Structure formats: structure tokens, C-alpha cells
Amino acid sequence: MSTANLASRPLGAWLAALTLCALAGCAVGPDFQRPESSTPEVFKRTEAAQAPSRAVEAEFKAEWWTLFNDPVLNALEARLVESNLDLAAASARLVQSRAALKIAGAAQFPKVDAAGSYYRERGSPNGILSLLGNPPVGTQSQSASGDSPFAVAPLPGEKSSPPYDLWQFGFDASWELDIWGRVRRTVEAASALTAASYEDRNAVLLSVRAELAKDYVDLRDTQSLLDIAKQNLKIARDSETLTQVRQREGVITDLDVANASAQVATIESLIPTLEARADAEINAIGLLLAQEPGALRETLAEGELPSLPAKLPIGFSSELLQRRPDIRRAEAQLHAATASIGMAKADFYPRIQLNGSAGFQSLQLSSLADWASRQFVVGPSITLPIFEGGRLTGTLRLREAQQQEAAIVYRQTVLRAWSEVDDALVVYDAEQRRRDRLAAVVSFNQKALTVAQQRYKAGAVDFLEVLNVQKQLLQAQSSLEQSRAATAANLIGLCKALGGGWETVYAKLED
């Protein structure tokens, strides 16, 4: 057995022991535990609901917008995932986060580099070579022992070592023994931040889905208000014509004609504003789908306000924390902040790194690959912090404070979620009951207008009474239409508060 093999055995055993210590080492710092949260009895409100469209505890439908049974809206939502720029930006941030995780994870493995070099070199006789027996310039070219300096004989006429070639190539390797878990905590924190970025993208998707549905409802509401204005304009013009006829007959004065004409002009003034609002809302939908202004004008030119489902399944209260992306994101951020405490604590301990290099070195290229030209260096290095001026202590306190803040943010996010769901359930039921009463008001005003017109033709009342009833009808119809739109918007708000709508594209958005 060679001497080299005998010498390498204790070294290999020693390195193996260090490696086992690294693998078995515990990670310092607290381990993350999911915070416990109570489940308020918010969903109990469904039992007291009185509205026709009732929220019920049943399996939540991820594609909640299909509850409106509107093909146009369904088609828009289907295009959203591929087109929305906010979602694309959030997906790009997720890719960045995953790349950062990969970078952090690289520290768990050895680093190996290959290198090769060639140098044309000449040592200075007045420098380090003089310590090796090389005489300074102007003295004998032999060392005190009589040997040639630096083992290279001087050329004739030279007073120092001649230039020489140095060829070498090989591999360098290093690996930090993660005894205290610093690297593992770094990877844990990076993984949690990647999860937070993923939930951030889900939150963006949920938000733009709700925004698209809300803009669509607003557009249909505006178009319905425009139809109501045009219908009332026709009624007003008929009344104006009637007053003109009666004025020519000498039955009434110019006052009634002027009042009728003023009513016509008032309603006409509403139409341009509503048309401009409709165009703006079409452009808002187009922007969500990355379309140029006016690109969707023909697609969205006509349509009715979506109707509500008879029952709205809202899932179960125990699912809310796992379905809302903002809660999951806050939990991931708390996880990352907890892991960062372990990173800060590990900095107080020594860092042990295994280093090694192996390769070939020769003064002649022809002999570079010879086994006799081999060389190697292997051994550990250790770094122990002794005095950092309070940097390590300050960093630890900072990370602990950040973890406390993340815990507070998580708790606040959960409370806000329950509050939003509770509010959404209340207004969804209340607005429907308000809508039904407004429908009764419209019905009464329509009857009142018919009676008033008949009495006016019979000469029993003046035109001012007809005018007042017509104004009340227009106002009631507008209020009813706005309430119908509000109930649809409240359904959207409730589904958004429940955290649904991102699960349907989970696989599609995965890398």
C-alpha cells in the first residue's frame, strides 16, 4: 500500500465525520407553526336571509361568475387569464421568486469550478526569490549552497533566474457544512417567499376577475339606464305633443307647453352623459383584456343586466382561511419572517467550510497530463465572529420584530376577511329587499301616470300634476335599475370576499 493512501485515510475519515455532523446538525431558531384562528359564526346569517336569492352553505363554485348565466360575461372571463397585463406582471414576479429560491438552494450543494491557466513568468532576484537563496542583482548567480536559484539555471550573461512557462489546470471545490442550519433557514425563507408570491398572483387573478364582472355589470346598468331615459323621453315628447294640441285648441296656456318642453330637454340632457359613461366602461373592460379603446364596442353593444341565481352556494366557514389568497399570503410571509430569525441566530456560530482543489501543473505543456504533474490541496476553513460592533445582535432583534409584525398582519388579515364576508352577506340580502320595494314603487308610479294622463285629457287636473308623476316615475325606474345593478355587484363582492375564482386556472398558471 502506498504512502499516499495511508496518509489519505485519516483525512477522509475526518472529512466524513464533519459531513455527518453537518447533515445531522439542527437548525437554530424557531420552527414555523401555523397560527391558530377562531371561526366566527358569520355563515349563520344565511339562516335569517329573507331575499329571493339566498346564500346557502354548500360547496362553493370556483367559477362563480357562471352563476349569472351570461354567455358574454363567461366568454370575457375565459379571455382574462391569457390577456390581463396585471396578471402577467404578477406571474413574472412569481418566476423571479422561484429563481431566487433556486439561487438560495444552490448553497446546499458543493461548489465546483474548473480552471486552467498559462503564465510566462520570471521571478525578481530582489524579491521573494532572494529568500530561497537567489542572490540580488550584481552578486553571484549561485546560492549559498552552490545550487542554482529556484532550481532554474541562469542563462549565459544573466544574473538571475530566467523566464519560464507554467501550465496548469484542475478543479476547485468548496462546501459549507450547514451545522447550524443557516443555509436551510435561508432556503426555508426563500421557499416561503415564493409561496407568498404565488398567493399574490392568485390575489391579483381574483381581483381582476371581480373587477371585470363589476365593470360588466356597470356597463349593463348604464345601458339599461339609457333605455329607461329613451323610454321616458318618448313619454315626455308625447306629453309635449298633447300640450301643443290642447294649446292650439285654447284649452290650456303656454305654461303647460313650456313645462312639457322643459321635461323633454331635461331627459335629453341625460342621454349624452349615459352614452359617454357606457363607452368609458367598455374601454375599462377592454383595458382588463389588454384591448385597444373601442375594440369591444360591437361585442358589448347590447345586453341585459345579469340575473341572480335562486341560491348562492358560499362554501363552508372552515374553508375560508384556505381559500382566500390574502390570508395564505400573510401566512407565507409570517413563515418567511420566522425562518429569518434562524438565519440571524446562525450567524452567531462558526462557519465551517470544506475546500479542495486538484489538478495538474507543469513547466512543460508536453508533460502537463503526466501523473507526476498532479497536485491537490484539501482541508477545512473555519470563521468565527468575535467582534461585529453589535451588527449580529441588531440583526437578530430586527428579524424578531419583523416576525412580530408579520404575526400581527396575519391576524389583521384574518379578521378583515371575516368582516368582509359578514358585510357582504348583509348587503346582499338587504339590497335585494330594497330592490323589491323599489319595484313596487315603479309599479305604483306607472299606474299613477296613466291615471294622471287620463285626468289631464279630461281636464280634471292641470299638466303640472302629470309632470310631477312622470318625474317620480323616471326617478323610481332609475333607482330600481341601480338597485338591480347593486345586487349583482354585491354578489360579486361576496364571491370575492369568499376568495374564489383563482382555483380554476391553477394548473394552467403553473410553470
Residue pairs with C-beta under 8 A, 6 or more apart in sequence:
11 378
15 354
15 378
15 380
18 177
18 352
18 354
18 380
19 177
19 354
21 177
21 179
22 177
22 178
22 179
22 352
25 177
25 178
25 179
25 180
25 181
26 180
26 181
27 180
27 181
27 184
27 185
27 342
27 346
28 180
28 181
28 185
28 342
28 345
28 346
28 349
29 181
29 185
29 338
29 339
29 341
29 342
29 343
29 344
29 345
29 346
30 338
30 341
30 342
31 338
32 188
32 192
32 334
32 335
32 338
32 339
34 331
35 331
35 334
35 407
35 410
35 411
37 321
37 411
37 414
39 317
39 318
39 320
40 317
40 418
40 422
41 317
42 317
42 418
42 421
42 422
42 425
43 57
43 314
43 316
43 317
43 421
43 425
45 55
45 422
45 425
45 426
45 429
46 54
46 55
46 56
46 57
46 314
46 425
49 55
49 425
49 429
50 429
50 433
51 428
51 429
51 430
51 432
51 433
52 308
52 310
52 432
52 436
53 308
53 309
53 310
53 311
53 312
53 428
53 432
53 487
53 491
54 310
54 311
54 312
54 429
55 311
55 312
55 313
55 314
55 425
55 428
55 429
55 494
56 311
56 312
56 313
56 314
57 313
57 314
57 315
57 316
57 317
58 311
58 313
58 314
58 315
59 313
59 315
60 313
60 314
60 315
60 319
60 323
60 498
60 500
61 67
61 313
61 500
62 500
62 501
62 502
62 503
62 504
63 77
63 501
63 504
64 495
64 498
64 500
64 501
65 73
65 74
65 77
65 209
65 213
65 492
65 495
65 501
66 74
67 308
67 309
67 312
67 491
68 213
68 306
68 307
68 308
68 309
68 488
68 491
69 306
69 307
69 309
70 216
70 303
70 306
72 216
72 299
72 300
72 303
73 213
73 216
73 306
76 212
76 216
76 285
76 289
77 209
77 212
77 213
79 289
80 87
80 208
80 209
80 212
80 288
80 289
81 87
81 205
81 505
81 508
81 509
83 288
83 289
83 290
83 291
84 208
84 288
84 289
84 290
85 290
86 204
86 207
86 208
87 201
87 204
87 205
87 208
90 200
90 201
90 204
90 205
91 201
91 509
93 197
93 200
93 201
94 194
94 197
94 198
94 200
94 201
95 511
96 197
97 193
97 194
97 196
97 197
97 198
98 194
98 197
98 511
100 190
100 193
100 194
101 187
101 190
101 191
101 193
101 194
103 190
104 186
104 187
104 189
104 190
105 187
105 190
107 176
107 183
107 186
107 187
108 178
108 183
108 184
108 187
109 175
110 173
110 174
110 175
110 354
111 173
111 174
111 175
112 171
112 172
112 173
113 171
113 172
113 173
114 169
114 170
114 171
114 172
115 169
115 170
115 171
115 172
115 359
116 168
116 169
116 170
117 166
117 167
117 168
117 169
118 165
118 166
118 167
119 165
119 166
120 163
120 164
120 165
120 166
121 163
121 164
121 165
121 166
122 160
122 161
122 162
122 163
122 164
123 129
123 134
123 150
123 160
123 161
124 160
125 134
125 135
125 136
125 137
125 149
125 159
125 160
125 161
126 136
126 137
129 149
129 150
129 160
129 161
130 136
132 143
132 149
132 150
133 143
133 144
133 145
133 147
133 149
134 143
134 149
134 150
134 160
134 161
135 141
135 142
135 143
135 149
135 159
137 159
137 160
138 159
139 159
141 149
141 154
141 158
141 159
141 160
142 148
142 149
143 149
148 154
148 161
149 160
149 161
150 161
152 161
152 162
152 164
153 162
154 160
154 161
154 162
155 162
164 363
165 363
165 364
165 365
166 361
166 362
166 363
167 361
167 362
167 363
167 364
167 365
167 368
168 359
168 360
168 361
168 362
168 368
169 359
169 360
169 368
170 357
170 358
170 359
170 360
170 361
170 375
171 357
171 358
171 359
172 355
172 356
172 357
173 354
173 355
173 356
173 357
174 353
174 354
174 355
174 356
175 353
175 354
176 183
176 351
176 352
176 353
176 354
177 352
177 353
177 354
178 184
179 349
179 352
180 345
180 346
180 349
181 342
181 346
182 342
182 343
182 346
182 347
182 349
182 351
185 339
185 340
185 342
185 343
185 346
186 339
186 343
188 335
188 336
188 339
188 342
189 335
189 336
189 339
189 340
189 343
190 336
192 332
192 333
192 335
192 336
192 339
193 332
193 333
193 336
195 328
195 332
195 335
196 329
196 332
196 333
196 336
199 325
199 326
199 328
199 329
199 332
200 325
200 329
201 509
202 325
202 328
202 502
203 325
203 326
203 329
203 502
205 501
205 502
205 505
205 509
206 325
206 496
206 499
206 500
206 501
206 502
207 496
208 288
209 496
209 501
209 502
210 492
210 493
210 495
210 496
210 501
211 288
212 285
212 288
212 289
213 492
214 489
214 492
215 281
215 284
215 285
215 288
216 285
216 300
216 306
217 305
217 306
217 485
217 488
217 489
217 492
218 281
218 485
218 489
219 278
219 281
219 282
219 285
219 300
219 303
220 303
220 304
220 305
220 306
220 485
221 305
221 481
221 482
221 484
221 485
222 274
222 277
222 278
222 281
223 278
223 302
223 303
224 304
224 305
224 481
224 484
224 485
225 274
225 478
225 481
225 482
226 271
226 274
226 275
226 278
228 474
228 477
228 478
228 481
229 267
229 270
229 271
229 274
229 474
230 271
232 267
232 470
232 473
232 474
232 477
233 264
233 267
233 268
233 271
235 449
235 470
236 260
236 263
236 264
236 267
236 470
237 264
239 260
239 263
239 453
239 463
239 466
239 467
239 470
240 257
240 260
240 261
240 263
240 264
242 260
242 456
242 457
243 252
243 256
243 257
243 259
243 260
243 463
244 257
244 260
246 252
246 256
247 253
247 254
247 256
247 257
251 459
252 462
252 463
255 463
256 462
256 463
256 464
259 463
259 464
259 467
260 463
260 467
263 467
263 470
263 471
267 474
279 294
279 297
282 294
282 296
282 297
282 300
283 293
283 294
285 296
285 300
286 292
286 293
286 294
286 295
286 296
289 296
305 481
305 484
305 485
305 488
306 488
308 432
308 487
308 488
308 491
312 428
312 491
312 494
314 425
314 494
314 498
315 323
315 498
315 500
320 327
320 417
320 418
320 421
320 498
320 499
321 327
321 414
321 417
322 328
323 498
323 499
323 500
323 503
324 417
324 498
324 499
325 499
325 502
326 413
326 417
326 499
327 410
327 413
327 414
327 417
327 499
330 406
330 409
330 410
330 413
330 414
331 410
333 406
333 409
333 410
334 403
334 406
334 407
334 409
334 410
336 406
337 399
337 402
337 403
337 405
337 406
338 403
338 406
340 399
340 402
340 403
341 396
341 399
341 400
341 403
343 399
344 392
344 395
344 396
344 398
344 399
345 396
347 385
347 392
347 395
348 385
348 392
348 396
350 382
350 383
350 384
351 382
351 383
351 384
352 380
352 381
352 382
353 380
353 381
353 382
353 383
354 378
354 379
354 380
355 377
355 378
355 379
355 380
355 381
356 376
356 377
356 378
356 379
357 376
357 377
357 378
358 374
358 375
358 376
358 377
358 378
359 374
359 375
359 376
360 368
360 369
360 370
360 373
360 374
360 375
361 368
361 373
361 375
362 368
362 370
362 373
367 373
385 392
417 497
417 499
420 497
421 494
421 497
421 498
423 497
424 490
424 493
424 494
424 497
425 494
427 490
427 493
428 487
428 490
428 491
428 493
428 494
431 483
431 486
431 487
431 490
432 487
434 483
435 480
435 483
435 484
435 486
435 487
438 476
438 479
438 480
438 483
439 480
441 476
441 479
441 480
442 473
442 476
442 477
442 480
445 469
445 472
445 473
445 476
445 477
446 473
448 469
448 472
448 473
449 466
449 469
449 470
449 473
452 461
452 465
452 466
452 469
453 466
455 461
455 465
456 462
456 463
456 465
456 466
495 501
